Amino acid sequence: MSSSAQWPAYYYFDPQDWKGSSEAWLMINEGTMADKILEEIDKVFRLLSEKGCFSD
């Protein structure tokens, strides 16, 4: 994950091939997709907090 003055947090997004790859569907079926999403959100939240984006 990176940051700059214009973008407090960003990283390269490599979307899944939902038609050709079963990884995302397996994660949904196994109930692990939400955990992965929350992990990513937590990383972004921590970075934004460190940059002072939530200060009053």
C-alpha positions as CSV (number, residue, x, y, z in Angstrom):
1,M,0.0,0.0,0.0
2,S,1.3,3.4,-0.9
3,S,0.3,7.0,-0.3
4,S,0.9,10.5,-1.6
5,A,-0.2,14.1,-0.9
6,Q,-3.2,13.7,-3.2
7,W,-4.1,10.1,-2.2
8,P,-3.7,9.2,1.5
9,A,-3.9,5.4,0.7
10,Y,-3.9,3.5,-2.5
11,Y,-2.7,0.2,-3.9
12,Y,-2.8,-1.6,-7.3
13,F,-6.1,-3.5,-7.7
14,D,-5.9,-6.7,-9.6
15,P,-9.5,-7.8,-10.1
16,Q,-10.4,-11.4,-10.2
17,D,-11.7,-13.1,-13.4
18,W,-15.1,-14.0,-12.0
19,K,-15.9,-16.2,-15.0
20,G,-12.6,-18.0,-15.4
21,S,-11.3,-18.2,-11.8
22,S,-13.1,-20.1,-9.0
23,E,-11.1,-18.4,-6.2
24,A,-13.7,-15.7,-5.4
25,W,-16.6,-18.1,-5.6
26,L,-14.8,-20.6,-3.3
27,M,-14.2,-17.8,-0.8
28,I,-17.9,-16.8,-0.8
29,N,-18.9,-20.5,-0.4
30,E,-16.4,-21.0,2.4
31,G,-17.4,-17.8,4.2
32,T,-14.0,-16.2,3.9
33,M,-14.7,-13.4,1.4
34,A,-16.0,-11.1,4.1
35,D,-12.8,-11.7,6.2
36,K,-10.7,-10.7,3.2
37,I,-12.7,-7.6,2.6
38,L,-12.4,-6.6,6.2
39,E,-8.7,-7.2,6.2
40,E,-8.3,-4.8,3.3
41,I,-10.5,-2.2,4.9
42,D,-8.6,-2.4,8.1
43,K,-5.3,-1.8,6.2
44,V,-6.7,1.3,4.6
45,F,-8.2,2.6,7.9
46,R,-4.9,2.1,9.8
47,L,-3.0,4.0,7.1
48,L,-5.6,6.8,7.0
49,S,-5.5,7.0,10.8
50,E,-1.6,7.2,10.7
51,K,-1.9,10.1,8.2
52,G,-4.2,12.0,10.5
53,C,-7.2,11.8,8.2
54,F,-9.7,11.3,11.0
55,S,-8.5,14.1,13.3
56,D,-10.8,16.9,14.2
